[in-house]
Amino acid sequence: MTDASRAHKVAERFQERLRVPFEAGEEGHMMYTSASIGIAVGAEEGPQELLRAADEASYQAKRTGKARSVIFAPGATRGGTP
C-alpha cells in the first residue's frame, strides 16, 4: 500500500474493532483494548527503512496519546485521533 490516507483508514478500522469490550475470565471481567499504530508508506524504500519509519511513527503516536495512529511518509506526518 503506498497511499497514506488509505493506510490511515485501515488503521482507524483496527482501532474501532479494538475498542469493542470483551468478557474475559470466569468472573466475567470486561476488558478494553486500544493501540497506538505507526504507519510507514513508500514505494522506493526498502524493508529496513520502512520498519524504521513505522517504529518512529509508532513512538510518535504513543507520545501524542492513546489509541492514535501516525503516518510517517516522506514530507508528510499526520496523526489520527481516537
PDB file of N, CA, C and O in Angstrom:
ATOM      1  N   MET A   1       0.861  -1.167   0.000  1.00  0.00           N
ATOM      2  CA  MET A   1       0.000   0.000   0.000  1.00  0.00           C
ATOM      3  C   MET A   1       0.908   1.232   0.000  1.00  0.00           C
ATOM      4  O   MET A   1       1.800   1.347   0.841  1.00  0.00           O
ATOM      5  N   THR A   2       0.688   2.126  -0.915  1.00  0.00           N
ATOM      6  CA  THR A   2       1.515   3.325  -0.995  1.00  0.00           C
ATOM      7  C   THR A   2       0.727   4.607  -0.743  1.00  0.00           C
ATOM      8  O   THR A   2       1.311   5.690  -0.772  1.00  0.00           O
ATOM      9  N   ASP A   3      -0.569   4.519  -0.498  1.00  0.00           N
ATOM     10  CA  ASP A   3      -1.414   5.690  -0.270  1.00  0.00           C
ATOM     11  C   ASP A   3      -1.594   5.902   1.233  1.00  0.00           C
ATOM     12  O   ASP A   3      -2.200   5.070   1.908  1.00  0.00           O
ATOM     13  N   ALA A   4      -1.067   7.016   1.760  1.00  0.00           N
ATOM     14  CA  ALA A   4      -1.097   7.280   3.192  1.00  0.00           C
ATOM     15  C   ALA A   4      -2.522   7.408   3.726  1.00  0.00           C
ATOM     16  O   ALA A   4      -2.808   6.905   4.812  1.00  0.00           O
ATOM     17  N   SER A   5      -3.411   8.057   3.007  1.00  0.00           N
ATOM     18  CA  SER A   5      -4.775   8.230   3.512  1.00  0.00           C
ATOM     19  C   SER A   5      -5.509   6.893   3.574  1.00  0.00           C
ATOM     20  O   SER A   5      -6.311   6.667   4.480  1.00  0.00           O
ATOM     21  N   ARG A   6      -5.245   6.026   2.638  1.00  0.00           N
ATOM     22  CA  ARG A   6      -5.865   4.688   2.655  1.00  0.00           C
ATOM     23  C   ARG A   6      -5.337   3.873   3.843  1.00  0.00           C
ATOM     24  O   ARG A   6      -6.102   3.182   4.515  1.00  0.00           O
ATOM     25  N   ALA A   7      -4.038   3.959   4.094  1.00  0.00           N
ATOM     26  CA  ALA A   7      -3.453   3.257   5.231  1.00  0.00           C
ATOM     27  C   ALA A   7      -4.027   3.776   6.544  1.00  0.00           C
ATOM     28  O   ALA A   7      -4.268   3.002   7.470  1.00  0.00           O
ATOM     29  N   HIS A   8      -4.245   5.080   6.620  1.00  0.00           N
ATOM     30  CA  HIS A   8      -4.827   5.678   7.828  1.00  0.00           C
ATOM     31  C   HIS A   8      -6.242   5.147   8.063  1.00  0.00           C
ATOM     32  O   HIS A   8      -6.618   4.893   9.207  1.00  0.00           O
ATOM     33  N   LYS A   9      -7.022   4.978   7.012  1.00  0.00           N
ATOM     34  CA  LYS A   9      -8.383   4.439   7.143  1.00  0.00           C
ATOM     35  C   LYS A   9      -8.358   2.997   7.646  1.00  0.00           C
ATOM     36  O   LYS A   9      -9.206   2.602   8.447  1.00  0.00           O
ATOM     37  N   VAL A  10      -7.395   2.217   7.180  1.00  0.00           N
ATOM     38  CA  VAL A  10      -7.252   0.836   7.661  1.00  0.00           C
ATOM     39  C   VAL A  10      -6.924   0.842   9.157  1.00  0.00           C
ATOM     40  O   VAL A  10      -7.489   0.057   9.919  1.00  0.00           O
ATOM     41  N   ALA A  11      -6.015   1.723   9.577  1.00  0.00           N
ATOM     42  CA  ALA A  11      -5.662   1.830  10.995  1.00  0.00           C
ATOM     43  C   ALA A  11      -6.877   2.232  11.823  1.00  0.00           C
ATOM     44  O   ALA A  11      -7.065   1.718  12.925  1.00  0.00           O
ATOM     45  N   GLU A  12      -7.697   3.134  11.317  1.00  0.00           N
ATOM     46  CA  GLU A  12      -8.915   3.530  12.026  1.00  0.00           C
ATOM     47  C   GLU A  12      -9.856   2.350  12.213  1.00  0.00           C
ATOM     48  O   GLU A  12     -10.474   2.209  13.269  1.00  0.00           O
ATOM     49  N   ARG A  13      -9.971   1.499  11.195  1.00  0.00           N
ATOM     50  CA  ARG A  13     -10.832   0.306  11.323  1.00  0.00           C
ATOM     51  C   ARG A  13     -10.293  -0.643  12.385  1.00  0.00           C
ATOM     52  O   ARG A  13     -11.071  -1.210  13.151  1.00  0.00           O
ATOM     53  N   PHE A  14      -8.977  -0.826  12.447  1.00  0.00           N
ATOM     54  CA  PHE A  14      -8.377  -1.646  13.504  1.00  0.00           C
ATOM     55  C   PHE A  14      -8.716  -1.069  14.873  1.00  0.00           C
ATOM     56  O   PHE A  14      -9.106  -1.801  15.783  1.00  0.00           O
ATOM     57  N   GLN A  15      -8.567   0.243  15.016  1.00  0.00           N
ATOM     58  CA  GLN A  15      -8.832   0.873  16.298  1.00  0.00           C
ATOM     59  C   GLN A  15     -10.303   0.756  16.700  1.00  0.00           C
ATOM     60  O   GLN A  15     -10.604   0.558  17.877  1.00  0.00           O
ATOM     61  N   GLU A  16     -11.204   0.872  15.759  1.00  0.00           N
ATOM     62  CA  GLU A  16     -12.638   0.698  16.049  1.00  0.00           C
ATOM     63  C   GLU A  16     -12.902  -0.693  16.610  1.00  0.00           C
ATOM     64  O   GLU A  16     -13.633  -0.840  17.589  1.00  0.00           O
ATOM     65  N   ARG A  17     -12.322  -1.691  16.008  1.00  0.00           N
ATOM     66  CA  ARG A  17     -12.552  -3.067  16.459  1.00  0.00           C
ATOM     67  C   ARG A  17     -11.920  -3.335  17.807  1.00  0.00           C
ATOM     68  O   ARG A  17     -12.455  -4.111  18.599  1.00  0.00           O
ATOM     69  N   LEU A  18     -10.793  -2.708  18.080  1.00  0.00           N
ATOM     70  CA  LEU A  18     -10.152  -2.891  19.374  1.00  0.00           C
ATOM     71  C   LEU A  18     -10.927  -2.227  20.502  1.00  0.00           C
ATOM     72  O   LEU A  18     -10.811  -2.650  21.652  1.00  0.00           O
ATOM     73  N   ARG A  19     -11.710  -1.205  20.205  1.00  0.00           N
ATOM     74  CA  ARG A  19     -12.481  -0.500  21.237  1.00  0.00           C
ATOM     75  C   ARG A  19     -13.666  -1.313  21.748  1.00  0.00           C
ATOM     76  O   ARG A  19     -14.229  -0.972  22.789  1.00  0.00           O
ATOM     77  N   VAL A  20     -14.057  -2.364  21.059  1.00  0.00           N
ATOM     78  CA  VAL A  20     -15.203  -3.171  21.484  1.00  0.00           C
ATOM     79  C   VAL A  20     -14.790  -3.989  22.705  1.00  0.00           C
ATOM     80  O   VAL A  20     -13.872  -4.804  22.612  1.00  0.00           O
ATOM     81  N   PRO A  21     -15.449  -3.789  23.849  1.00  0.00           N
ATOM     82  CA  PRO A  21     -15.079  -4.547  25.050  1.00  0.00           C
ATOM     83  C   PRO A  21     -15.410  -6.028  24.887  1.00  0.00           C
ATOM     84  O   PRO A  21     -16.303  -6.403  24.127  1.00  0.00           O
ATOM     85  N   PHE A  22     -14.674  -6.856  25.616  1.00  0.00           N
ATOM     86  CA  PHE A  22     -14.941  -8.286  25.591  1.00  0.00           C
ATOM     87  C   PHE A  22     -14.827  -8.850  26.995  1.00  0.00           C
ATOM     88  O   PHE A  22     -14.133  -8.299  27.849  1.00  0.00           O
ATOM     89  N   GLU A  23     -15.519  -9.957  27.217  1.00  0.00           N
ATOM     90  CA  GLU A  23     -15.541 -10.596  28.519  1.00  0.00           C
ATOM     91  C   GLU A  23     -14.356 -11.543  28.630  1.00  0.00           C
ATOM     92  O   GLU A  23     -14.052 -12.296  27.705  1.00  0.00           O
ATOM     93  N   ALA A  24     -13.690 -11.491  29.787  1.00  0.00           N
ATOM     94  CA  ALA A  24     -12.525 -12.343  29.999  1.00  0.00           C
ATOM     95  C   ALA A  24     -12.610 -13.008  31.369  1.00  0.00           C
ATOM     96  O   ALA A  24     -13.025 -12.389  32.349  1.00  0.00           O
ATOM     97  N   GLY A  25     -12.222 -14.240  31.421  1.00  0.00           N
ATOM     98  CA  GLY A  25     -12.191 -14.960  32.686  1.00  0.00           C
ATOM     99  C   GLY A  25     -13.553 -15.486  33.099  1.00  0.00           C
ATOM    100  O   GLY A  25     -14.589 -15.122  32.541  1.00  0.00           O
ATOM    101  N   GLU A  26     -13.512 -16.348  34.088  1.00  0.00           N
ATOM    102  CA  GLU A  26     -14.745 -16.975  34.582  1.00  0.00           C
ATOM    103  C   GLU A  26     -15.632 -15.994  35.332  1.00  0.00           C
ATOM    104  O   GLU A  26     -16.843 -16.196  35.414  1.00  0.00           O
ATOM    105  N   GLU A  27     -15.048 -14.935  35.882  1.00  0.00           N
ATOM    106  CA  GLU A  27     -15.828 -13.965  36.639  1.00  0.00           C
ATOM    107  C   GLU A  27     -16.500 -12.926  35.762  1.00  0.00           C
ATOM    108  O   GLU A  27     -17.239 -12.081  36.267  1.00  0.00           O
ATOM    109  N   GLY A  28     -16.261 -12.970  34.463  1.00  0.00           N
ATOM    110  CA  GLY A  28     -16.919 -12.066  33.539  1.00  0.00           C
ATOM    111  C   GLY A  28     -16.375 -10.646  33.528  1.00  0.00           C
ATOM    112  O   GLY A  28     -17.109  -9.704  33.229  1.00  0.00           O
ATOM    113  N   HIS A  29     -15.102 -10.485  33.848  1.00  0.00           N
ATOM    114  CA  HIS A  29     -14.494  -9.148  33.802  1.00  0.00           C
ATOM    115  C   HIS A  29     -14.495  -8.640  32.365  1.00  0.00           C
ATOM    116  O   HIS A  29     -14.176  -9.370  31.426  1.00  0.00           O
ATOM    117  N   MET A  30     -14.856  -7.386  32.222  1.00  0.00           N
ATOM    118  CA  MET A  30     -14.843  -6.775  30.892  1.00  0.00           C
ATOM    119  C   MET A  30     -13.464  -6.191  30.632  1.00  0.00           C
ATOM    120  O   MET A  30     -12.899  -5.503  31.482  1.00  0.00           O
ATOM    121  N   MET A  31     -12.934  -6.468  29.463  1.00  0.00           N
ATOM    122  CA  MET A  31     -11.613  -5.991  29.068  1.00  0.00           C
ATOM    123  C   MET A  31     -11.781  -4.985  27.939  1.00  0.00           C
ATOM    124  O   MET A  31     -12.655  -5.123  27.083  1.00  0.00           O
ATOM    125  N   TYR A  32     -10.930  -3.979  27.957  1.00  0.00           N
ATOM    126  CA  TYR A  32     -10.916  -2.945  26.930  1.00  0.00           C
ATOM    127  C   TYR A  32      -9.497  -2.841  26.382  1.00  0.00           C
ATOM    128  O   TYR A  32      -8.533  -2.912  27.144  1.00  0.00           O
ATOM    129  N   THR A  33      -9.362  -2.676  25.089  1.00  0.00           N
ATOM    130  CA  THR A  33      -8.045  -2.561  24.478  1.00  0.00           C
ATOM    131  C   THR A  33      -7.978  -1.325  23.590  1.00  0.00           C
ATOM    132  O   THR A  33      -8.996  -0.773  23.172  1.00  0.00           O
ATOM    133  N   SER A  34      -6.767  -0.918  23.322  1.00  0.00           N
ATOM    134  CA  SER A  34      -6.524   0.154  22.369  1.00  0.00           C
ATOM    135  C   SER A  34      -5.125  -0.057  21.803  1.00  0.00           C
ATOM    136  O   SER A  34      -4.367  -0.889  22.301  1.00  0.00           O
ATOM    137  N   ALA A  35      -4.792   0.688  20.775  1.00  0.00           N
ATOM    138  CA  ALA A  35      -3.473   0.548  20.162  1.00  0.00           C
ATOM    139  C   ALA A  35      -2.998   1.886  19.627  1.00  0.00           C
ATOM    140  O   ALA A  35      -3.778   2.700  19.132  1.00  0.00           O
ATOM    141  N   SER A  36      -1.707   2.084  19.743  1.00  0.00           N
ATOM    142  CA  SER A  36      -1.049   3.189  19.064  1.00  0.00           C
ATOM    143  C   SER A  36      -0.388   2.570  17.839  1.00  0.00           C
ATOM    144  O   SER A  36       0.387   1.621  17.959  1.00  0.00           O
ATOM    145  N   ILE A  37      -0.691   3.101  16.672  1.00  0.00           N
ATOM    146  CA  ILE A  37      -0.269   2.477  15.417  1.00  0.00           C
ATOM    147  C   ILE A  37       0.644   3.417  14.644  1.00  0.00           C
ATOM    148  O   ILE A  37       0.306   4.576  14.402  1.00  0.00           O
ATOM    149  N   GLY A  38       1.799   2.902  14.265  1.00  0.00           N
ATOM    150  CA  GLY A  38       2.715   3.637  13.408  1.00  0.00           C
ATOM    151  C   GLY A  38       2.637   3.078  12.001  1.00  0.00           C
ATOM    152  O   GLY A  38       2.718   1.866  11.799  1.00  0.00           O
ATOM    153  N   ILE A  39       2.482   3.958  11.036  1.00  0.00           N
ATOM    154  CA  ILE A  39       2.316   3.547   9.641  1.00  0.00           C
ATOM    155  C   ILE A  39       3.417   4.175   8.810  1.00  0.00           C
ATOM    156  O   ILE A  39       3.687   5.371   8.927  1.00  0.00           O
ATOM    157  N   ALA A  40       4.049   3.376   7.978  1.00  0.00           N
ATOM    158  CA  ALA A  40       5.049   3.887   7.045  1.00  0.00           C
ATOM    159  C   ALA A  40       4.623   3.484   5.644  1.00  0.00           C
ATOM    160  O   ALA A  40       4.263   2.331   5.406  1.00  0.00           O
ATOM    161  N   VAL A  41       4.663   4.412   4.736  1.00  0.00           N
ATOM    162  CA  VAL A  41       4.334   4.134   3.342  1.00  0.00           C
ATOM    163  C   VAL A  41       5.481   4.589   2.460  1.00  0.00           C
ATOM    164  O   VAL A  41       6.215   5.517   2.799  1.00  0.00           O
ATOM    165  N   GLY A  42       5.621   3.935   1.342  1.00  0.00           N
ATOM    166  CA  GLY A  42       6.665   4.324   0.391  1.00  0.00           C
ATOM    167  C   GLY A  42       6.955   3.190  -0.565  1.00  0.00           C
ATOM    168  O   GLY A  42       7.054   2.031  -0.160  1.00  0.00           O
ATOM    169  N   ALA A  43       7.088   3.522  -1.812  1.00  0.00           N
ATOM    170  CA  ALA A  43       7.347   2.508  -2.829  1.00  0.00           C
ATOM    171  C   ALA A  43       8.841   2.275  -3.029  1.00  0.00           C
ATOM    172  O   ALA A  43       9.257   1.171  -3.382  1.00  0.00           O
ATOM    173  N   GLU A  44       9.646   3.308  -2.807  1.00  0.00           N
ATOM    174  CA  GLU A  44      11.071   3.203  -3.098  1.00  0.00           C
ATOM    175  C   GLU A  44      11.883   2.692  -1.910  1.00  0.00           C
ATOM    176  O   GLU A  44      12.978   2.162  -2.099  1.00  0.00           O
ATOM    177  N   GLU A  45      11.370   2.839  -0.705  1.00  0.00           N
ATOM    178  CA  GLU A  45      12.116   2.456   0.474  1.00  0.00           C
ATOM    179  C   GLU A  45      12.220   0.937   0.578  1.00  0.00           C
ATOM    180  O   GLU A  45      11.333   0.205   0.141  1.00  0.00           O
ATOM    181  N   GLY A  46      13.309   0.491   1.157  1.00  0.00           N
ATOM    182  CA  GLY A  46      13.485  -0.929   1.403  1.00  0.00           C
ATOM    183  C   GLY A  46      12.841  -1.321   2.722  1.00  0.00           C
ATOM    184  O   GLY A  46      12.385  -0.453   3.467  1.00  0.00           O
ATOM    185  N   PRO A  47      12.796  -2.609   3.022  1.00  0.00           N
ATOM    186  CA  PRO A  47      12.131  -3.087   4.231  1.00  0.00           C
ATOM    187  C   PRO A  47      12.705  -2.483   5.517  1.00  0.00           C
ATOM    188  O   PRO A  47      11.950  -2.144   6.429  1.00  0.00           O
ATOM    189  N   GLN A  48      14.021  -2.349   5.598  1.00  0.00           N
ATOM    190  CA  GLN A  48      14.632  -1.792   6.809  1.00  0.00           C
ATOM    191  C   GLN A  48      14.201  -0.341   7.033  1.00  0.00           C
ATOM    192  O   GLN A  48      13.904   0.059   8.159  1.00  0.00           O
ATOM    193  N   GLU A  49      14.171   0.432   5.965  1.00  0.00           N
ATOM    194  CA  GLU A  49      13.772   1.833   6.085  1.00  0.00           C
ATOM    195  C   GLU A  49      12.302   1.963   6.460  1.00  0.00           C
ATOM    196  O   GLU A  49      11.936   2.826   7.257  1.00  0.00           O
ATOM    197  N   LEU A  50      11.458   1.106   5.886  1.00  0.00           N
ATOM    198  CA  LEU A  50      10.024   1.145   6.214  1.00  0.00           C
ATOM    199  C   LEU A  50       9.790   0.748   7.673  1.00  0.00           C
ATOM    200  O   LEU A  50       8.963   1.357   8.352  1.00  0.00           O
ATOM    201  N   LEU A  51      10.512  -0.267   8.160  1.00  0.00           N
ATOM    202  CA  LEU A  51      10.368  -0.667   9.562  1.00  0.00           C
ATOM    203  C   LEU A  51      10.823   0.438  10.503  1.00  0.00           C
ATOM    204  O   LEU A  51      10.176   0.691  11.519  1.00  0.00           O
ATOM    205  N   ARG A  52      11.933   1.101  10.175  1.00  0.00           N
ATOM    206  CA  ARG A  52      12.418   2.200  10.994  1.00  0.00           C
ATOM    207  C   ARG A  52      11.398   3.337  11.027  1.00  0.00           C
ATOM    208  O   ARG A  52      11.125   3.899  12.088  1.00  0.00           O
ATOM    209  N   ALA A  53      10.842   3.669   9.878  1.00  0.00           N
ATOM    210  CA  ALA A  53       9.854   4.745   9.799  1.00  0.00           C
ATOM    211  C   ALA A  53       8.582   4.384  10.562  1.00  0.00           C
ATOM    212  O   ALA A  53       8.015   5.230  11.253  1.00  0.00           O
ATOM    213  N   ALA A  54       8.129   3.140  10.442  1.00  0.00           N
ATOM    214  CA  ALA A  54       6.932   2.699  11.168  1.00  0.00           C
ATOM    215  C   ALA A  54       7.183   2.723  12.670  1.00  0.00           C
ATOM    216  O   ALA A  54       6.302   3.108  13.439  1.00  0.00           O
ATOM    217  N   ASP A  55       8.372   2.318  13.092  1.00  0.00           N
ATOM    218  CA  ASP A  55       8.733   2.347  14.507  1.00  0.00           C
ATOM    219  C   ASP A  55       8.731   3.787  15.023  1.00  0.00           C
ATOM    220  O   ASP A  55       8.211   4.061  16.104  1.00  0.00           O
ATOM    221  N   GLU A  56       9.306   4.689  14.259  1.00  0.00           N
ATOM    222  CA  GLU A  56       9.326   6.103  14.638  1.00  0.00           C
ATOM    223  C   GLU A  56       7.900   6.659  14.728  1.00  0.00           C
ATOM    224  O   GLU A  56       7.574   7.393  15.661  1.00  0.00           O
ATOM    225  N   ALA A  57       7.066   6.310  13.768  1.00  0.00           N
ATOM    226  CA  ALA A  57       5.668   6.766  13.781  1.00  0.00           C
ATOM    227  C   ALA A  57       4.917   6.186  14.976  1.00  0.00           C
ATOM    228  O   ALA A  57       4.083   6.865  15.573  1.00  0.00           O
ATOM    229  N   SER A  58       5.207   4.940  15.324  1.00  0.00           N
ATOM    230  CA  SER A  58       4.562   4.305  16.476  1.00  0.00           C
ATOM    231  C   SER A  58       4.910   5.035  17.773  1.00  0.00           C
ATOM    232  O   SER A  58       4.036   5.280  18.604  1.00  0.00           O
ATOM    233  N   TYR A  59       6.189   5.383  17.944  1.00  0.00           N
ATOM    234  CA  TYR A  59       6.592   6.127  19.134  1.00  0.00           C
ATOM    235  C   TYR A  59       5.944   7.509  19.167  1.00  0.00           C
ATOM    236  O   TYR A  59       5.556   7.991  20.231  1.00  0.00           O
ATOM    237  N   GLN A  60       5.828   8.138  18.011  1.00  0.00           N
ATOM    238  CA  GLN A  60       5.158   9.443  17.946  1.00  0.00           C
ATOM    239  C   GLN A  60       3.684   9.303  18.343  1.00  0.00           C
ATOM    240  O   GLN A  60       3.151  10.151  19.059  1.00  0.00           O
ATOM    241  N   ALA A  61       3.035   8.245  17.884  1.00  0.00           N
ATOM    242  CA  ALA A  61       1.633   8.012  18.243  1.00  0.00           C
ATOM    243  C   ALA A  61       1.493   7.821  19.754  1.00  0.00           C
ATOM    244  O   ALA A  61       0.558   8.345  20.360  1.00  0.00           O
ATOM    245  N   LYS A  62       2.402   7.086  20.354  1.00  0.00           N
ATOM    246  CA  LYS A  62       2.349   6.863  21.805  1.00  0.00           C
ATOM    247  C   LYS A  62       2.576   8.158  22.573  1.00  0.00           C
ATOM    248  O   LYS A  62       1.953   8.379  23.612  1.00  0.00           O
ATOM    249  N   ARG A  63       3.456   9.011  22.076  1.00  0.00           N
ATOM    250  CA  ARG A  63       3.738  10.284  22.759  1.00  0.00           C
ATOM    251  C   ARG A  63       2.551  11.242  22.692  1.00  0.00           C
ATOM    252  O   ARG A  63       2.374  12.064  23.591  1.00  0.00           O
ATOM    253  N   THR A  64       1.742  11.149  21.650  1.00  0.00           N
ATOM    254  CA  THR A  64       0.637  12.102  21.486  1.00  0.00           C
ATOM    255  C   THR A  64      -0.650  11.645  22.151  1.00  0.00           C
ATOM    256  O   THR A  64      -1.614  12.409  22.195  1.00  0.00           O
ATOM    257  N   GLY A  65      -0.696  10.432  22.667  1.00  0.00           N
ATOM    258  CA  GLY A  65      -1.883   9.959  23.362  1.00  0.00           C
ATOM    259  C   GLY A  65      -2.211   8.535  22.997  1.00  0.00           C
ATOM    260  O   GLY A  65      -1.602   7.946  22.103  1.00  0.00           O
ATOM    261  N   LYS A  66      -3.182   7.991  23.700  1.00  0.00           N
ATOM    262  CA  LYS A  66      -3.577   6.606  23.461  1.00  0.00           C
ATOM    263  C   LYS A  66      -4.488   6.492  22.250  1.00  0.00           C
ATOM    264  O   LYS A  66      -5.171   7.441  21.864  1.00  0.00           O
ATOM    265  N   ALA A  67      -4.476   5.305  21.665  1.00  0.00           N
ATOM    266  CA  ALA A  67      -5.389   4.961  20.573  1.00  0.00           C
ATOM    267  C   ALA A  67      -5.271   5.941  19.402  1.00  0.00           C
ATOM    268  O   ALA A  67      -6.272   6.467  18.915  1.00  0.00           O
ATOM    269  N   ARG A  68      -4.064   6.170  18.972  1.00  0.00           N
ATOM    270  CA  ARG A  68      -3.818   7.069  17.845  1.00  0.00           C
ATOM    271  C   ARG A  68      -3.033   6.341  16.774  1.00  0.00           C
ATOM    272  O   ARG A  68      -2.393   5.319  17.022  1.00  0.00           O
ATOM    273  N   SER A  69      -3.099   6.889  15.595  1.00  0.00           N
ATOM    274  CA  SER A  69      -2.241   6.401  14.521  1.00  0.00           C
ATOM    275  C   SER A  69      -1.492   7.590  13.939  1.00  0.00           C
ATOM    276  O   SER A  69      -2.036   8.687  13.812  1.00  0.00           O
ATOM    277  N   VAL A  70      -0.243   7.353  13.592  1.00  0.00           N
ATOM    278  CA  VAL A  70       0.588   8.383  12.986  1.00  0.00           C
ATOM    279  C   VAL A  70       1.184   7.802  11.726  1.00  0.00           C
ATOM    280  O   VAL A  70       1.692   6.680  11.722  1.00  0.00           O
ATOM    281  N   ILE A  71       1.121   8.563  10.669  1.00  0.00           N
ATOM    282  CA  ILE A  71       1.671   8.134   9.381  1.00  0.00           C
ATOM    283  C   ILE A  71       3.006   8.823   9.172  1.00  0.00           C
ATOM    284  O   ILE A  71       3.109  10.047   9.256  1.00  0.00           O
ATOM    285  N   PHE A  72       4.025   8.023   8.900  1.00  0.00           N
ATOM    286  CA  PHE A  72       5.323   8.556   8.548  1.00  0.00           C
ATOM    287  C   PHE A  72       5.485   8.336   7.061  1.00  0.00           C
ATOM    288  O   PHE A  72       5.544   7.197   6.598  1.00  0.00           O
ATOM    289  N   ALA A  73       5.556   9.420   6.313  1.00  0.00           N
ATOM    290  CA  ALA A  73       5.767   9.337   4.870  1.00  0.00           C
ATOM    291  C   ALA A  73       6.677  10.493   4.503  1.00  0.00           C
ATOM    292  O   ALA A  73       6.637  11.535   5.158  1.00  0.00           O
ATOM    293  N   PRO A  74       7.487  10.340   3.485  1.00  0.00           N
ATOM    294  CA  PRO A  74       8.366  11.434   3.084  1.00  0.00           C
ATOM    295  C   PRO A  74       7.567  12.721   2.869  1.00  0.00           C
ATOM    296  O   PRO A  74       6.692  12.791   2.005  1.00  0.00           O
ATOM    297  N   GLY A  75       7.885  13.731   3.668  1.00  0.00           N
ATOM    298  CA  GLY A  75       7.221  15.021   3.508  1.00  0.00           C
ATOM    299  C   GLY A  75       5.873  15.160   4.190  1.00  0.00           C
ATOM    300  O   GLY A  75       5.271  16.231   4.123  1.00  0.00           O
ATOM    301  N   ALA A  76       5.369  14.105   4.852  1.00  0.00           N
ATOM    302  CA  ALA A  76       4.048  14.224   5.483  1.00  0.00           C
ATOM    303  C   ALA A  76       3.957  13.306   6.676  1.00  0.00           C
ATOM    304  O   ALA A  76       4.095  12.090   6.550  1.00  0.00           O
ATOM    305  N   THR A  77       3.724  13.893   7.840  1.00  0.00           N
ATOM    306  CA  THR A  77       3.426  13.135   9.056  1.00  0.00           C
ATOM    307  C   THR A  77       2.146  13.704   9.612  1.00  0.00           C
ATOM    308  O   THR A  77       2.031  14.916   9.796  1.00  0.00           O
ATOM    309  N   ARG A  78       1.182  12.846   9.883  1.00  0.00           N
ATOM    310  CA  ARG A  78      -0.055  13.348  10.465  1.00  0.00           C
ATOM    311  C   ARG A  78      -0.561  12.340  11.462  1.00  0.00           C
ATOM    312  O   ARG A  78      -0.276  11.148  11.354  1.00  0.00           O
ATOM    313  N   GLY A  79      -1.294  12.806  12.414  1.00  0.00           N
ATOM    314  CA  GLY A  79      -1.811  11.943  13.453  1.00  0.00           C
ATOM    315  C   GLY A  79      -3.303  11.800  13.362  1.00  0.00           C
ATOM    316  O   GLY A  79      -3.994  12.689  12.866  1.00  0.00           O
ATOM    317  N   GLY A  80      -3.808  10.668  13.844  1.00  0.00           N
ATOM    318  CA  GLY A  80      -5.236  10.455  13.886  1.00  0.00           C
ATOM    319  C   GLY A  80      -5.702  10.474  15.318  1.00  0.00           C
ATOM    320  O   GLY A  80      -4.925  10.189  16.229  1.00  0.00           O
ATOM    321  N   THR A  81      -6.940  10.802  15.528  1.00  0.00           N
ATOM    322  CA  THR A  81      -7.489  10.840  16.877  1.00  0.00           C
ATOM    323  C   THR A  81      -8.319   9.604  17.095  1.00  0.00           C
ATOM    324  O   THR A  81      -8.773   8.968  16.144  1.00  0.00           O
ATOM    325  N   PRO A  82      -8.517   9.259  18.367  1.00  0.00           N
ATOM    326  CA  PRO A  82      -9.321   8.063  18.678  1.00  0.00           C
ATOM    327  C   PRO A  82     -10.746   8.189  18.223  1.00  0.00           C
ATOM    328  O   PRO A  82     -11.539   7.267  18.414  1.00  0.00           O
TER     329      PRO A  82
END
